[in-house]
Amino acid sequence: MFLSVFDMFKVGVGPSSSHTMGPMVAAARFLDLMRASPFEFAGLRASLHGSLAFTGVGHATDRATILGLAGFVPDSYDHGRAEAALAAIAETGTVTPEGLPTLQFDPKADLIFDYDNTLPGHANGMILMATDAQGDVILRQVYYSVGGGFVLTEEELAEGKDTNDGPPVPFPFKTAAEMLEMARSSGKTIAEMKRANEIARGCADSFAKGTARLWEVMNACIERGLSTDGILPGGLKVRRRAKAIHDALMAERGMNLNAPHTINDWMSVYAMAVNEENAAGGQVVTAPTNGAAGVLPAVLRYYLDHVPGASESHIEDFLLTAAAIGGLVKYNASISGAEAGCQAEVGSAAAMAAAGLCAVMGGTPEQVENAAEIALEHHLGMTCDPVAGLVQVPCIERNGLGAIKAVSAASLALRGDGQHFVPLDAVIETMRQTGHDMHEKYKETSLGGLAVNVPNC
């Protein structure tokens, strides 16, 4: 099994990897399908199903689909250009993606939120259609946004599309047990094995530049969040808090007023800064999703700024180790809130961050696996119940607490020798089963939990 660091960590746009980035990616794939087709197209239609319908407006799924059909992609998303494009599309009822003719597309009539018909493959389903001059559908494709910005067609999902397409890798572990056995037999760390796999699929120089860019974007997101205040969009009138908290923490430095637990506020404020940026539709890195994007950068920033002896030379090892754990969770369970609740998002992020921190602080592969296990185990059963369908409440604070749990898990693991009672593989399987058994109203539909018990105004 191989899942690249650049699959697990993608530069994109908020507020949701599954509901914003995924639909935009699906639309880009559909445009490519149209460009390769011999048909003459005149128009476009789209329908959103399941969780994409129920929380689509709050998660900007409608905007993402419209912009994707106009040719926008997450990696190069520009907010100003997007706003201008949306205004033009609303006025003209047309899109003109590169390499295709001007196509009729009136979002009010041609973008349907289908609340009654959930598609069979996944909770996040959408259908994209192209029509001829008479308005008849002549090209149709079902897409599933399966979490973390990953998109599969219904055929790919049915085939169980492998993430292992490409040259063989030297350490193809599919479980944590296999990962630990390969580490023991090779004498390598998890990061070293993951790096060898990445280089087997690409270039060492481009890999180093790519990981450096990931942290650059993550850290820039933290900085924007720490310096921006105001009200988040969406109608809940949620105030940004990261800047005020950070300003207070900076003012208290050197005054000998801080209790030891104030370090938790630093971890939380880094994570909240990211998720406030995500809620505002800013540029973030999926880690492994947008809704959980604050946990890992917060823990890495905590390591760099607050841990004695920390070194930026360890950033790549942190990301490699975290990606290895994230790949195991995605391959054997899920990173999708619509499929398994927030345990699959913030829980997975905490496990990844705990593993990364444990690794760069000198942990053995066994201790790293233990750190991931502790963090994920203590998120089991967490629901995804965003108020008003927005990735704001409880999502922003939840990332802060996820970061704190990740650091605690790494610390506990480092206090031990790596031997522990519950293996990571068992926790991942438990998370999968728990997600399967969880009622749909607690899986990113905003039909249960806080979403119905907190007033939306």
C-alpha positions in Angstrom: 0.0 0.0 0.0 1.3 3.4 -0.9 -0.3 6.8 -0.2 2.0 9.7 -0.9 2.7 12.5 1.6 1.3 14.8 -1.1 -2.0 12.8 -1.2 -2.4 13.0 2.5 -1.4 16.7 2.7 -2.9 18.8 -0.1 -2.8 22.5 -0.5 -6.4 23.7 -1.0 -9.2 25.9 0.1 -11.6 26.0 3.0 -13.9 25.2 4.6 -14.0 21.5 3.8 -11.8 19.0 2.0 -14.7 16.6 1.4 -17.4 19.2 0.7 -15.4 22.0 -0.9 -12.2 20.7 -2.4 -13.6 17.3 -3.4 -16.5 18.7 -5.5 -14.1 21.2 -7.1 -11.8 18.3 -8.0 -14.7 16.2 -9.3 -15.8 19.1 -11.5 -12.2 19.4 -12.9 -12.2 15.7 -13.7 -15.6 16.0 -15.4 -14.3 18.8 -17.6 -11.3 16.6 -18.6 -13.8 13.9 -19.5 -15.7 16.3 -21.6 -12.5 17.5 -23.4 -11.7 13.9 -24.3 -15.2 13.3 -25.6 -16.3 13.5 -29.3 -19.7 15.0 -28.4 -20.6 18.6 -28.9 -21.8 20.1 -25.5 -24.0 23.0 -24.9 -24.7 22.9 -21.1 -24.0 21.5 -17.7 -26.1 20.2 -14.7 -25.1 18.9 -11.3 -26.9 17.3 -8.4 -25.6 16.9 -4.8 -26.6 14.0 -2.6 -26.4 12.8 1.0 -24.1 14.9 3.2 -23.1 17.1 0.2 -26.8 18.2 0.1 -27.5 18.4 3.8 -24.5 20.5 4.7 -23.6 21.7 1.3 -24.4 25.4 1.7 -22.6 25.7 5.0 -19.6 23.9 3.6 -19.6 25.9 0.3 -20.3 22.8 -1.8 -22.4 24.8 -4.2 -19.7 27.5 -4.7 -17.0 24.8 -5.1 -19.1 22.9 -7.7 -19.9 26.1 -9.7 -16.3 27.3 -9.6 -15.0 23.8 -10.5 -17.2 23.7 -13.6 -15.8 27.1 -14.5 -12.2 25.7 -14.4 -11.0 26.5 -10.9 -8.9 24.0 -8.9 -8.0 24.0 -5.2 -4.2 24.2 -5.5 -4.3 27.5 -7.4 -7.5 28.9 -6.0 -7.6 32.7 -5.9 -10.4 34.2 -3.8 -10.6 37.5 -5.8 -10.9 35.7 -9.2 -13.4 33.3 -7.7 -15.7 36.0 -6.5 -15.6 37.7 -9.9 -16.3 34.5 -11.7 -19.3 33.7 -9.4 -20.8 37.1 -10.1 -20.3 36.7 -13.9 -21.9 33.2 -13.8 -24.9 34.4 -11.8 -25.4 37.2 -14.4 -24.9 35.3 -17.6 -25.9 31.7 -16.7 -22.9 30.4 -18.5 -19.4 29.1 -17.8 -16.5 28.9 -20.3 -13.9 26.5 -19.0 -10.6 26.3 -20.9 -10.7 24.0 -23.9 -14.5 23.9 -24.1 -17.1 26.1 -25.6 -19.3 28.5 -23.6 -21.7 26.3 -21.7 -25.2 27.1 -20.3 -25.2 26.7 -16.5 -27.6 28.6 -14.4 -26.8 27.6 -10.7 -30.3 28.3 -9.6 -31.8 25.9 -12.1 -28.9 23.5 -12.9 -27.4 22.8 -9.5 -29.8 20.6 -7.5 -29.6 19.8 -3.8 -31.2 16.3 -3.7 -32.0 15.6 0.0 -34.1 12.5 -0.7 -31.8 10.3 -2.7 -28.5 9.3 -1.2 -26.2 7.6 -3.7 -25.2 4.0 -2.8 -21.4 4.3 -2.8 -20.7 6.9 -0.1 -22.5 9.6 1.9 -20.7 12.3 -0.2 -22.1 11.7 -3.7 -22.7 14.0 -6.7 -23.7 13.6 -10.3 -22.3 15.8 -13.0 -24.0 15.9 -16.4 -23.3 17.6 -19.8 -26.1 18.3 -22.2 -26.5 18.9 -25.9 -28.2 21.8 -27.7 -31.6 20.3 -27.0 -30.9 19.9 -23.3 -30.6 16.2 -23.3 -27.9 14.6 -21.1 -25.3 13.1 -23.3 -22.5 12.6 -20.7 -23.0 11.7 -17.1 -20.6 10.7 -14.3 -21.2 9.9 -10.6 -18.4 11.1 -8.2 -17.8 10.4 -4.6 -15.8 12.7 -2.4 -14.4 10.2 0.1 -12.6 12.5 2.5 -9.4 14.5 2.5 -10.0 15.9 -1.0 -9.9 12.4 -2.5 -12.4 11.8 -5.3 -13.5 8.5 -6.9 -15.9 7.8 -9.7 -18.6 5.2 -9.0 -16.6 2.7 -11.2 -13.4 3.4 -9.3 -15.2 2.9 -6.0 -16.7 -0.3 -7.1 -13.3 -1.6 -8.3 -11.8 -0.7 -4.9 -9.3 1.5 -6.6 -5.8 0.9 -5.2 -3.6 3.7 -4.0 -0.6 1.6 -5.0 -0.6 2.3 -8.7 2.9 2.9 -9.9 6.4 1.4 -9.4 6.9 -0.9 -6.4 8.0 0.6 -3.1 10.6 -0.9 -0.7 8.3 -0.8 2.4 4.7 -1.5 1.3 3.2 -1.8 4.8 -0.6 -2.0 5.0 -1.0 -2.3 8.8 0.8 -0.9 11.8 2.0 -4.4 12.6 3.6 -4.7 9.2 5.1 -1.3 9.6 6.7 -2.2 12.9 8.0 -5.5 11.6 9.6 -3.8 8.6 11.2 -1.2 10.9 12.6 -3.9 13.1 14.0 -5.9 10.2 15.4 -2.9 8.3 16.7 -0.9 11.3 15.0 2.1 9.9 12.6 4.6 11.4 9.1 5.1 10.1 10.1 8.4 8.5 13.1 6.7 6.8 10.9 3.9 5.4 8.3 6.4 4.2 11.0 8.6 2.6 12.3 5.6 0.7 8.8 4.8 -0.6 8.4 8.4 -1.7 11.7 8.6 -3.5 10.9 5.3 -5.2 7.9 7.0 -6.8 9.6 10.3 -7.5 12.6 12.6 -7.2 14.4 13.3 -3.9 14.9 17.0 -4.8 11.3 17.6 -5.7 10.2 15.7 -2.7 12.2 17.9 -0.3 10.8 21.1 -2.0 7.3 19.7 -1.8 7.5 19.0 1.9 9.0 22.4 2.5 6.1 24.0 0.7 3.6 22.1 2.8 5.0 23.5 6.0 5.3 27.0 4.5 1.6 27.0 3.6 0.6 25.5 7.0 2.7 28.1 8.9 1.5 31.0 6.8 -2.1 29.9 7.6 -1.3 30.0 11.3 0.2 33.4 11.0 -2.8 34.8 9.1 -5.1 33.4 11.7 -3.1 34.9 14.6 -3.2 38.3 13.0 -6.8 38.5 11.7 -10.0 39.2 13.8 -13.6 39.9 12.9 -16.7 37.8 12.3 -16.6 34.5 10.4 -18.9 34.2 7.3 -22.0 32.0 7.3 -24.6 33.7 9.5 -23.7 32.3 12.9 -21.7 35.5 13.7 -18.9 33.5 15.3 -16.1 35.8 16.4 -12.5 35.0 15.5 -10.7 34.5 18.8 -7.2 33.4 17.9 -5.8 36.9 17.5 -7.0 38.1 20.9 -5.8 35.0 22.6 -2.4 35.2 20.9 -2.1 38.9 21.8 -2.8 38.1 25.4 -0.3 35.3 25.5 2.4 37.5 23.9 1.7 40.3 26.5 2.0 37.8 29.4 5.4 36.5 28.2 8.2 37.3 30.7 5.8 38.4 33.4 6.0 35.2 35.4 2.2 35.2 35.6 1.6 32.0 33.6 0.5 28.7 35.2 2.1 25.7 33.6 -1.1 24.7 31.9 -0.9 28.0 29.8 1.1 25.9 27.3 -2.3 24.4 26.4 -3.5 27.8 25.3 -0.5 28.1 22.9 -1.4 24.7 21.3 -5.0 25.6 21.1 -4.4 29.1 19.6 -2.2 27.7 16.8 -4.9 25.2 15.9 -7.8 27.7 16.2 -5.9 30.1 14.0 -5.8 27.5 11.2 -9.5 26.5 11.5 -10.7 30.1 11.6 -8.8 30.7 8.3 -10.4 27.5 7.0 -13.9 28.6 8.1 -13.3 31.9 6.3 -12.5 30.0 3.0 -8.7 30.7 3.2 -5.9 28.6 1.9 -5.1 25.6 4.1 -3.5 22.2 3.9 -5.6 19.0 4.4 -4.2 17.2 7.4 -5.8 14.8 6.7 -8.9 17.0 6.1 -9.8 20.6 6.2 -12.1 20.2 9.2 -9.2 18.8 11.1 -6.5 20.9 9.4 -5.4 22.8 12.6 -4.3 19.8 14.7 -1.1 18.8 13.0 0.3 22.3 12.2 -0.4 23.3 15.8 1.6 20.4 17.2 4.4 21.0 14.8 4.5 24.8 15.6 4.4 23.9 19.3 7.4 21.6 18.8 9.4 24.3 16.9 8.5 27.2 19.2 8.3 25.6 22.7 10.3 22.4 22.8 14.0 22.9 23.8 16.4 21.6 21.2 13.7 21.6 18.4 15.1 21.9 14.9 13.5 22.8 11.6 15.6 20.0 10.1 13.1 17.6 11.7 10.0 19.0 9.9 10.2 16.5 7.0 10.5 13.6 9.5 7.4 14.9 11.3 5.4 15.1 8.1 6.6 11.7 6.8 5.7 9.9 10.1 2.3 11.6 10.3 1.6 10.7 6.7 2.5 7.1 7.3 -0.1 6.9 10.2 -2.7 8.8 8.2 -2.3 6.4 5.3 -3.0 3.4 7.6 -6.1 5.0 8.9 -7.4 5.9 5.5 -6.6 2.5 4.0 -8.1 0.5 6.8 -10.9 2.7 8.0 -11.8 6.3 7.0 -10.8 10.0 7.3 -14.3 11.1 6.2 -16.6 12.8 8.8 -19.6 11.9 6.6 -18.6 8.3 6.7 -17.4 7.8 10.3 -17.9 11.0 12.3 -15.3 13.4 13.7 -13.3 10.5 15.1 -12.2 10.0 11.5 -11.2 13.6 11.1 -9.9 15.2 14.3 -9.2 11.7 15.7 -7.0 10.8 12.8 -5.3 14.2 12.8 -4.4 13.8 16.5 -3.0 10.3 15.8 -0.9 11.6 13.0 0.3 14.6 15.0 1.1 12.5 18.0 3.2 10.1 15.9 5.0 13.0 14.2 5.9 14.7 17.5 6.9 11.4 19.2 9.2 10.7 16.2 11.0 14.0 16.2 11.5 13.8 20.0 13.5 10.6 19.6 10.7 8.0 19.9 11.3 4.5 18.6 8.9 3.1 16.0 7.1 1.2 18.8 6.7 4.4 20.8 5.5 6.3 17.7 2.8 3.6 17.1 1.8 3.8 20.7 1.5 7.6 20.5 -0.8 7.3 17.5 -2.8 4.6 19.3 -3.4 6.7 22.4 -4.5 9.7 20.5 -6.9 7.9 18.2 -8.3 5.7 21.0 -9.4 8.7 23.0 -11.3 10.2 20.1 -13.4 7.0 19.4 -17.1 7.7 19.0 -16.7 11.5 18.4 -19.6 12.7 16.2 -19.6 15.2 13.4 -22.4 17.6 14.2 -21.6 21.1 12.8 -24.0 23.8 13.8 -25.8 25.2 10.8 -23.7 23.0 8.6 -20.7 25.4 9.0 -17.2 24.2 9.8 -17.1 26.5 12.9 -18.9 25.1 15.9 -17.7 22.8 17.4 -15.0 22.3 14.8 -12.6 25.2 15.6 -12.2 24.5 19.3 -12.2 20.7 18.7 -9.0 21.2 16.7 -7.4 22.9 19.7 -8.3 20.1 22.0 -7.2 17.6 19.4 -3.7 19.2 19.4 -3.6 19.0 23.2 -4.5 15.3 23.2 -1.9 14.7 20.5 0.9 16.2 22.6 -0.2 14.4 25.7 -0.3 11.1 23.8 3.2 11.6 22.4 4.4 12.5 25.9 2.9 9.4 27.5 4.3 7.2 24.8 7.8 8.6 25.3 7.5 7.8 29.0 7.1 4.1 28.1 9.1 1.6 26.1 6.6 1.1 23.3 5.0 -1.9 24.8 1.2 -1.4 25.3 -2.0 -3.3 25.6 -4.1 -2.1 22.6 -2.4 -2.1 19.2 -3.0 0.7 16.8 -4.5 -1.7 14.2 -7.2 -2.7 16.7 -8.1 1.0 17.4 -8.3 1.7 13.6 -10.6 -1.2 13.1 -12.7 -0.2 16.1 -13.0 3.3 14.6 -14.2 1.8 11.3 -16.8 -0.3 13.1 -17.9 2.6 15.3 -18.3 4.7 12.2 -20.3 2.0 10.5 -22.7 1.7 13.5 -23.0 5.5 14.1 -26.4 6.9 13.3 -26.4 9.0 10.1 -27.6 12.1 11.9 -24.2 12.3 13.7 -22.2 12.0 10.5 -21.9 15.5 8.9 -25.6 15.9 8.2 -26.3 18.6 10.8 -29.4 16.5 11.8 -28.3 15.6 15.3 -26.1 16.5 18.2 -25.0 20.2 18.7 -26.4 21.0 15.3 -30.0 20.7 16.6 -29.5 21.6 20.2 -27.8 24.9 19.7 -29.8 27.9 18.3 -28.5 28.9 14.8 -28.7 32.6 15.6 
